[in-house]
Amino acid sequence: MPKHYRPAGKKKEGNAAKYITRTKAVKYLQISLATFRKLCILKGVFPRDPKKKVEGNHKTYYHMKDIAFLFHDPLIEKFREIKVHRKKVKKAVAKKNKDLADRLLNRPPTYKLDRLILERYPTFVDALRDLDDCLTMVHLFAALPAVEGERVQVQRIHNCRRLSHEWQAYISRTHSLRKTFISVKGIYYQAEVQGQKITWLTPHALQQVLTDDVDFNVMLTFLEFYETLLGFMNFKLYHSINVNYPPVLDPRLEALASELYALCRYMSSGIVPGNSEPAKLVEDKDESELRLAQLQHQLPSNEPGALMHLVQESTAADVEDDDAKECRSLFKNVKFYLSREVPRESLLFIIPAFGGTVSWEGEGAPFDETDEDITHQIVDRPTQSHVFLSREYVQPQWIYDCVNARIVLPTEGYVVGRVPPPHLSPFVDNNAEGYIPEYAETIKKLQAAARNQVLPLPSIGDEDMEKTLVEAIIDRSASNEVAEKKRKLEMLEQQYHDELKMEYEGKTYSHTKADNPTDVVDNDSEAANNHVDDSYKQAEKDAADISKTVMSRKQRGLLEAIEIHHERKKDKVNLLKKRKKNAESSASTKGR
Amino acid sequence: MGHSDGDHDDLSADDSPWSEDIWSDDNEGSLSFEDSGEGSDAESDETDALAAEESDSSEDEVAPRNTVGDVPLVWYKDEEHVGYDISGRKIKKRDREGRIEAYLRNADDAKNWRKIYDEYNDEEVQITKEEAKIISRMLKGKTPHTNVDPYPDYVDWFEYDDKGHPLSSAPEPKRRFVPSKWEQKKVVKLVRAIRKGWIKFDKPKEEPNFYLLWGDETDTADNKRQGLSYIPAPKPNLPGHEESYNPSVEYIPTQEEIDSYQLMYEEDRPKFIPRRFDCLRSVPAYEKALREGFDRCLDLYLCPRTRKKRINIDPESLKPKLPSKKDLRPYPRTCYLEFKGHNGPVKSLSVEASGQWIASGSSDGTIRVWEVETGRCIKVWKVGGVVHRVAWNPQPDRHILAAIVDHDLLLLNAEIGDEEVQMRTKKLLHIEELAPEEEETGDKKPAVKWVNHDKFDGIMLIHHKAVSTVEWHFKGDYFTTVVPSGDSRAVLLHQLSKKHSHHPFRKLPGLPIAAVFHPSQKMFFVATKKFVQVYDLQKAQIVKKLESGVREISSISIHPGGDNVIVGSKDGKLCWFDTDLSTRPYKALKTHLKDITSVTFHRKYPLFASSSEDCTAYVFHGMVYSDLNQNPLIVPLEILRGHSSSDGRGVLDCKFHPRQPWLFTAGADSLIRLYCD
């Protein structure tokens, strides 16, 4: 008799009734596997782990309720309609019925995902919580080559680009970016929207290769959902800051592929005119777009302070916590100029998000390189030939490090042609990890120094002075530490002297003899101490072990797992320390 | 007969078939090639080709000299002129040559045959070679020019495919003039469909894609997700320092480390190897970007999700709370004495009933007796074989040592104590030579033979096979030995006073390991590999069968109360049986890393100990309450170290002092240690 035998006519119970394998689910729904996949992706249905896997261990199980949930979705019917439509078109083409084919192709059945989004994310915060994957995916597709004939439609890539820029513009405008990190995989950003931390990854702005080892059908289905989701999210977010959503961009800037800047500009101007534009828009799109763009172009005027103006306005508008305030004013009085070779899109996003003003080399830039007020020029080249004395020339990493440290770091480490200090991840809790990299400590000191500073930062123009000031503060804190150490040492010394004195007084005779034996005794006692230490350790270990003997097997296993975990962590830290030591020693030998 | 220039044109057009009538007056020799004819002799063959090509145009330009028109030249036969030129002057006839003169001139001239007399203009014309060729071709009935294909392929202007006949002569049918019924039906259908809006021609209107989806979120009832509880997917791990494009040096593995990754299992191998770039511009595109995105997608829709509780507990809280060790004192804690003297691993030791002496047997072939207080070796027997086990007689007035030497059992007089006692033991260890041959009936070897041992003044019990253990009854008269490979005669009972042995157990569940007497009752415990059998000796029947659940039992000890049994196993586990409670272990303690060699109870204190090959001995507090409702209390107390390993063996035996909380351990490093409180 099989293990799960059930008499005929008796209904299934328990896990056998609650869970269904994928194959059975597909049969139950009477759809193809591809459609099932698509449906699962769109509806957010995932397999679940039953306690008892009745049909076998290597199968995927879905909850019966989930399948019923799919079963009642109108999307199934829509997919069938699409299939039928495809067949009709095929037939019409085969019969050379061009009229019918054209007519059919003209009105293909379509579906919308707004209902699904609301179903999956009933509140806005729910959607925000799940936005990480969405953003990463959209940014990834935005970086794919928009070439006809590839597996991804050009239009979708453009749509992804637009959506990602809209999102970035919102983040930048509300100054809700918190952390950035340049990794080998791309640039990570973390923003905080409505109390939710959202992290996403944008690939480096280089040509991605479409590989063959991925199934684009699956990815594109995900993308389909994500595009819609992000569209609605952007709408809601733009609505919340009182900007019209499908933003209309300056076609000139758009053509120059600086949509982000165009968007920023749109948002800054969008607040002022209010709702008068959309009415115009609907009637005559193309023309009004142009006119509007021109209008906007004039409205904020060419002066670079437009964004700053916006920033000031918004400060008055809404109340924000300290974090946001800190972020907004990080680059408050700093004016940046980007060279041709730096990742423009990323920096154009970050710098305004932290209150800075930025321009770049190229057309459509708000101000050019010769501007007197530029304080920092971001360059990434081995040498800088022409140098303006009034500004700092720094590598792009400086911006990212400043953002993570939330202070304006001294620029000397990031000067052109120098290998910049290590770029550390802001997502790591160094204390929990048990290892603090050297540069993290330096930054910490700098932060402490900046916090202690009573004086407001002197104007950024004389960077050198500020730098020296910071250094001085660091020095001071360091010297304080040193002084404390010294005091301790002195105390110890004093004590030792006192003891010596007492000894001396106790046995005034033969103090020369007394000296040597004490040394010997010291040595002996040291060895003995070591021995005792060892035995103590052994005893402690024994004490720990002995209680293990009476533990149940399960608990012992748990304890051992925890211990192994600790051990591994320690090993990792030790490895890092060892490497560091090796590197230092090799550097010192080289230095000689 | 006269012909116009148009005729020449026709000729040179080649393609059109030439008509006979143009050339019918050929015999009159009226070809006129003025240009080529005039030059006659001067013409060279090279220029002929050119001239022939240009002849068409030149003919057109040059008008005939004679303008007389189409009149018979016979009319001018008698005149001096043949006609008039273009300005109206008479064209004079040439002087007639005599025939002879003409013949002579012709005979001299090789080109004569090409010369033709033009009557009309009254002159002689010379034909070029090409013209001659044309004439000759025409005479043969061929086309004048060589490159004319007279028989080109016929190109049909009507398609005959499947028609039988190119054109039908049938009258037009009526249906060609009457509107089609079916067509009309179709039209009606379409019209209806269009009217009812089933067919739409205009493109669907573009609706705004996005709107305010999450309007007001005040209504909490609507904001509940339908269906099953949603398990959000775990977020991808955030990048650490090592993923930076410019990490600190310590995060970059050395080349050897990277190479060593290749030796790892594929799933253990780190997927990401940190790299360092000097500047941002040198960072390349990440080639696995798409792949990782795809993997994440797969994780999202293919991975089963469950809620897992991640417990974040302090490991200390997992450890059970043990009663304070201070309350459980005294127990052996530190090494107090070391008994040195053996040259090989001390395999066994035994404490005399009074606790004054201990005996030890070693594989160097000696049995030694030591005084506990001083640690002095009092007596040495060189038995000349490996001593597997020694056991004192538990009776204080019988100083008899039972020792297993090689395969057999040796009973020795320890020769300590006062004279009287020594005499008595001597008497006990004496066998009257009764000629035991009368028993030799069958072919089978007797299980045991009692023989006097002359050298040591004792008794030798010669077993049929190798003996492994010996154990005394508490009264000191009976003892038992175990012969593991003895089949039905594996467990033997011996009576010292009668010098008699027998084997009461015919069948055992597996190989016997050890056998022990109950400390107070007439019960008997036999430990086989996995079970402990409890026999009632009086009724001669099995009482209980304890299942240890360990792989292989190595030693057994009975609590002085008799209801509790501890069993040590070769997988380092120690099982405590409460025979009143269950036949399964009350508690199994995983203590040692290696085999347990021996377990022992203290006779007076609530202590028990185990020794193992991993060079340690554990001391436990094992309190058994007289109240049956209360389970025994077991507390691990101390790990005793000190022995060193030799040949992979550690502590081989341990025994408690009968009165003091002291523990003796015998080590493979040929030492005996005494641990005291």
HADDOCK unambig.tbl for C-alpha pairs under 7 A between the chains (distance, minus, plus):
assign (segid A and resid 41 and name CA) (segid B and resid 301 and name CA) 6.12 0.50 0.50
assign (segid A and resid 46 and name CA) (segid B and resid 301 and name CA) 5.34 0.50 0.50
assign (segid A and resid 46 and name CA) (segid B and resid 302 and name CA) 6.40 0.50 0.50
assign (segid A and resid 46 and name CA) (segid B and resid 304 and name CA) 6.37 0.50 0.50
assign (segid A and resid 47 and name CA) (segid B and resid 302 and name CA) 6.51 0.50 0.50
assign (segid A and resid 47 and name CA) (segid B and resid 303 and name CA) 6.35 0.50 0.50
assign (segid A and resid 47 and name CA) (segid B and resid 304 and name CA) 4.34 0.50 0.50
assign (segid A and resid 47 and name CA) (segid B and resid 305 and name CA) 6.48 0.50 0.50
assign (segid A and resid 48 and name CA) (segid B and resid 304 and name CA) 4.43 0.50 0.50
assign (segid A and resid 48 and name CA) (segid B and resid 305 and name CA) 5.16 0.50 0.50
assign (segid A and resid 48 and name CA) (segid B and resid 306 and name CA) 6.36 0.50 0.50
assign (segid A and resid 49 and name CA) (segid B and resid 304 and name CA) 5.60 0.50 0.50
assign (segid A and resid 49 and name CA) (segid B and resid 305 and name CA) 6.44 0.50 0.50
assign (segid A and resid 49 and name CA) (segid B and resid 306 and name CA) 6.13 0.50 0.50
assign (segid A and resid 103 and name CA) (segid B and resid 201 and name CA) 6.82 0.50 0.50
assign (segid A and resid 106 and name CA) (segid B and resid 203 and name CA) 6.45 0.50 0.50
assign (segid A and resid 107 and name CA) (segid B and resid 203 and name CA) 6.95 0.50 0.50
assign (segid A and resid 107 and name CA) (segid B and resid 204 and name CA) 6.96 0.50 0.50
assign (segid A and resid 119 and name CA) (segid B and resid 225 and name CA) 6.57 0.50 0.50
assign (segid A and resid 120 and name CA) (segid B and resid 225 and name CA) 6.71 0.50 0.50
assign (segid A and resid 122 and name CA) (segid B and resid 223 and name CA) 4.78 0.50 0.50
assign (segid A and resid 122 and name CA) (segid B and resid 224 and name CA) 6.32 0.50 0.50
assign (segid A and resid 122 and name CA) (segid B and resid 225 and name CA) 6.13 0.50 0.50
assign (segid A and resid 123 and name CA) (segid B and resid 214 and name CA) 6.63 0.50 0.50
assign (segid A and resid 123 and name CA) (segid B and resid 217 and name CA) 6.74 0.50 0.50
assign (segid A and resid 123 and name CA) (segid B and resid 223 and name CA) 5.95 0.50 0.50
assign (segid A and resid 124 and name CA) (segid B and resid 214 and name CA) 6.19 0.50 0.50
assign (segid A and resid 137 and name CA) (segid B and resid 293 and name CA) 6.78 0.50 0.50
assign (segid A and resid 182 and name CA) (segid B and resid 244 and name CA) 5.98 0.50 0.50
assign (segid A and resid 182 and name CA) (segid B and resid 245 and name CA) 6.22 0.50 0.50
assign (segid A and resid 183 and name CA) (segid B and resid 243 and name CA) 5.32 0.50 0.50
assign (segid A and resid 183 and name CA) (segid B and resid 244 and name CA) 4.10 0.50 0.50
assign (segid A and resid 183 and name CA) (segid B and resid 245 and name CA) 4.83 0.50 0.50
assign (segid A and resid 184 and name CA) (segid B and resid 243 and name CA) 6.10 0.50 0.50
assign (segid A and resid 184 and name CA) (segid B and resid 244 and name CA) 5.93 0.50 0.50
assign (segid A and resid 184 and name CA) (segid B and resid 245 and name CA) 4.84 0.50 0.50
assign (segid A and resid 184 and name CA) (segid B and resid 286 and name CA) 6.69 0.50 0.50
assign (segid A and resid 185 and name CA) (segid B and resid 286 and name CA) 5.24 0.50 0.50
assign (segid A and resid 185 and name CA) (segid B and resid 289 and name CA) 6.89 0.50 0.50
assign (segid A and resid 204 and name CA) (segid B and resid 285 and name CA) 6.01 0.50 0.50
assign (segid A and resid 206 and name CA) (segid B and resid 285 and name CA) 5.71 0.50 0.50
assign (segid A and resid 208 and name CA) (segid B and resid 285 and name CA) 6.67 0.50 0.50
assign (segid A and resid 214 and name CA) (segid B and resid 291 and name CA) 6.22 0.50 0.50
assign (segid A and resid 214 and name CA) (segid B and resid 294 and name CA) 6.26 0.50 0.50
assign (segid A and resid 219 and name CA) (segid B and resid 294 and name CA) 6.42 0.50 0.50
assign (segid A and resid 219 and name CA) (segid B and resid 297 and name CA) 6.81 0.50 0.50
assign (segid A and resid 231 and name CA) (segid B and resid 210 and name CA) 6.49 0.50 0.50
assign (segid A and resid 232 and name CA) (segid B and resid 210 and name CA) 5.72 0.50 0.50
assign (segid A and resid 232 and name CA) (segid B and resid 211 and name CA) 6.70 0.50 0.50
assign (segid A and resid 232 and name CA) (segid B and resid 213 and name CA) 6.57 0.50 0.50
assign (segid A and resid 235 and name CA) (segid B and resid 210 and name CA) 6.76 0.50 0.50
assign (segid A and resid 235 and name CA) (segid B and resid 211 and name CA) 6.60 0.50 0.50
assign (segid A and resid 235 and name CA) (segid B and resid 212 and name CA) 6.47 0.50 0.50
assign (segid A and resid 236 and name CA) (segid B and resid 212 and name CA) 5.84 0.50 0.50
assign (segid A and resid 380 and name CA) (segid B and resid 281 and name CA) 6.57 0.50 0.50
assign (segid A and resid 419 and name CA) (segid B and resid 278 and name CA) 5.65 0.50 0.50
assign (segid A and resid 419 and name CA) (segid B and resid 279 and name CA) 6.87 0.50 0.50
assign (segid A and resid 422 and name CA) (segid B and resid 246 and name CA) 5.31 0.50 0.50
assign (segid A and resid 422 and name CA) (segid B and resid 247 and name CA) 5.03 0.50 0.50
assign (segid A and resid 422 and name CA) (segid B and resid 248 and name CA) 4.94 0.50 0.50
assign (segid A and resid 423 and name CA) (segid B and resid 244 and name CA) 6.21 0.50 0.50
assign (segid A and resid 423 and name CA) (segid B and resid 246 and name CA) 5.31 0.50 0.50
assign (segid A and resid 423 and name CA) (segid B and resid 247 and name CA) 5.60 0.50 0.50
assign (segid A and resid 424 and name CA) (segid B and resid 241 and name CA) 5.20 0.50 0.50
assign (segid A and resid 424 and name CA) (segid B and resid 244 and name CA) 6.58 0.50 0.50
assign (segid A and resid 424 and name CA) (segid B and resid 247 and name CA) 6.46 0.50 0.50
assign (segid A and resid 425 and name CA) (segid B and resid 239 and name CA) 6.85 0.50 0.50
assign (segid A and resid 425 and name CA) (segid B and resid 240 and name CA) 5.55 0.50 0.50
assign (segid A and resid 425 and name CA) (segid B and resid 241 and name CA) 4.75 0.50 0.50
assign (segid A and resid 425 and name CA) (segid B and resid 244 and name CA) 6.76 0.50 0.50
assign (segid A and resid 427 and name CA) (segid B and resid 238 and name CA) 6.35 0.50 0.50
assign (segid A and resid 427 and name CA) (segid B and resid 239 and name CA) 6.75 0.50 0.50
assign (segid A and resid 427 and name CA) (segid B and resid 240 and name CA) 6.66 0.50 0.50
assign (segid A and resid 428 and name CA) (segid B and resid 240 and name CA) 5.82 0.50 0.50
assign (segid A and resid 542 and name CA) (segid B and resid 639 and name CA) 6.47 0.50 0.50
assign (segid A and resid 546 and name CA) (segid B and resid 636 and name CA) 6.00 0.50 0.50
assign (segid A and resid 547 and name CA) (segid B and resid 319 and name CA) 6.34 0.50 0.50
assign (segid A and resid 547 and name CA) (segid B and resid 320 and name CA) 6.69 0.50 0.50
assign (segid A and resid 547 and name CA) (segid B and resid 636 and name CA) 6.90 0.50 0.50
assign (segid A and resid 548 and name CA) (segid B and resid 319 and name CA) 6.67 0.50 0.50
assign (segid A and resid 549 and name CA) (segid B and resid 589 and name CA) 5.58 0.50 0.50
assign (segid A and resid 549 and name CA) (segid B and resid 590 and name CA) 5.49 0.50 0.50
assign (segid A and resid 549 and name CA) (segid B and resid 591 and name CA) 5.39 0.50 0.50
assign (segid A and resid 550 and name CA) (segid B and resid 589 and name CA) 5.94 0.50 0.50
assign (segid A and resid 551 and name CA) (segid B and resid 319 and name CA) 6.84 0.50 0.50
assign (segid A and resid 551 and name CA) (segid B and resid 320 and name CA) 6.67 0.50 0.50
assign (segid A and resid 555 and name CA) (segid B and resid 318 and name CA) 6.68 0.50 0.50
assign (segid A and resid 559 and name CA) (segid B and resid 315 and name CA) 5.96 0.50 0.50
assign (segid A and resid 559 and name CA) (segid B and resid 318 and name CA) 6.96 0.50 0.50
assign (segid A and resid 562 and name CA) (segid B and resid 315 and name CA) 6.96 0.50 0.50
assign (segid A and resid 576 and name CA) (segid B and resid 250 and name CA) 5.28 0.50 0.50
assign (segid A and resid 576 and name CA) (segid B and resid 251 and name CA) 6.49 0.50 0.50
assign (segid A and resid 579 and name CA) (segid B and resid 250 and name CA) 4.93 0.50 0.50
assign (segid A and resid 580 and name CA) (segid B and resid 249 and name CA) 6.66 0.50 0.50
assign (segid A and resid 580 and name CA) (segid B and resid 250 and name CA) 4.69 0.50 0.50
